[in-house]
């Protein structure tokens, strides 16, 4: 972990598969391509002779390059190091984010539904996301990018255990 | 259609057609279409055309109201309330009784004149999706409204419903005399004096004025009253006008508060809390005590000056919780605290947050002013004409200091044996007191800045109210003890 002493709570035990890094990097690449296209269009069609826009021909590509490095290289690696998850005997626990970190803990007794989603990109890498929902709009545990088999197994297991120990769930 | 054990379909009172005709309840939807058509045909033709148009619109409204009354039926069966409506496409909505979270009886002025009421049945349909559903029975007789209200809320503890002979539908059940009735709060006319200091009541006269202006605008020119703008001369006249305007605003706020809250009474009757209020529109709200997970005590800046507060209940699965959950709309703080304490045990005095939290609040409040001042300084160095920006930035930064300190002073959290509390906010300070069982999850958030300052934000996720109540900038070391003390042993997972 990168934040040793001042982390308020302990990190969950399990990390995500390495293919999650590639998925995040692919997302970063797509984002970079999109902004590159926008920038190219702006350079082609917007006259850049006036004072405030005269910086665009060099500032635009520089900003795009910075964005590319952050979103394709740095962010996926940091995310992979930060993201963790765990299912304990009584609760589901996950840590997400890359700059701002969010730890979410939900007791199995209060789980209302468990969702598994597979996005287009995720299917490319054989990954799936698990979302554990409760009666509160804020109390949702998101575990992104688990291997598909693991995600389905976790969801089925949590749903079954929630059924057994459910109290009033609100 | 007769359902075994149920009652025959009932209709609302035909008198409601009269009310809806006058208020254009259904016709309102077609006005958007009708107006352009009318404009296309042309309104010229003078007063007769206007009168004819008014008659036509009224007749259309009558027709709409009559049709929707004719096609609307409801049935209260032992297990559910079934509402059927729709002219051509019939829709039937079935609300299971155990899903009914609250029943509200409203009596607007016109309804009251005709002896009618409007019953709103609040039912949560699968709280996971967050969608709330409401069934409105508009225009039943007052006795029928009372019967529905008394009969619909399922009372967990076996109530007097047990001695109803089997087979007798709820229709035959007498309106039982409520067991023990305890008045928790009663309106005091002196509380109205708080109203000019409450933002939402101040908005009442402003909104009324706006509506009036729009109406005057839409009147044809020759019906518009003519008056010239006052001749404003000199600062004395301006000051006088401002004083008069402020006085009118204050009076408007008091009148608004009186109209909404007149005769407010909060009663505990068996397992329910019953709130009545309103001068013109009488509102009767019933909540199940069993579903209350916590309360919030809120007070705006102005209300804190005069030690006033309002109390709302956080009820699971209750739609429009802001309005429905209100337990004390406006009252002295001592009473508010006492009322909150009777519903949810007070967890004790709040713990202050660490000095790092104060630094962060101050910085965040001052920073926008500093940015503006910095931009102003740069601009002024380039051309002297920009000094107002510098001054504005400085003033904003200076104003940020009390704001930041105020925000810090509001922060606090406490955990007691059966409940816990968090407080935050500056313009509107909100203290949420929640039961331990209310927590359905914890969320701990830490930004890079918070990490450096050694603090974190802890959000208690709750299936009621706004869904999450945050203790902002708690010391990182306090997070685990607080979550453990404020919820069950499952929170040990993050230790």
Interface residues (C-beta under 8 A of the other chain):
Chain A: X3 X6 X7 X8 X9 X10 X86 X88 X90 X91 X93 X99 X100 X101 X102 X103 X104 X105 X106 X107 X108 X109 X110 X112 X113 X133 X134 X135 X136 X137 X138 X139 X140 X141 X168 X169 X170
Chain B: X127 X128 X130 X293 X316 X317 X437 X440 X441 X442 X443 X444 X445 X446 X447 X448 X451 X452 X454 X456 X458 X459 X461 X462 X463 X464 X467 X468 X474 X476 X477 X479 X480 X483 X488 X489 X490 X491 X492 X493 X494 X495
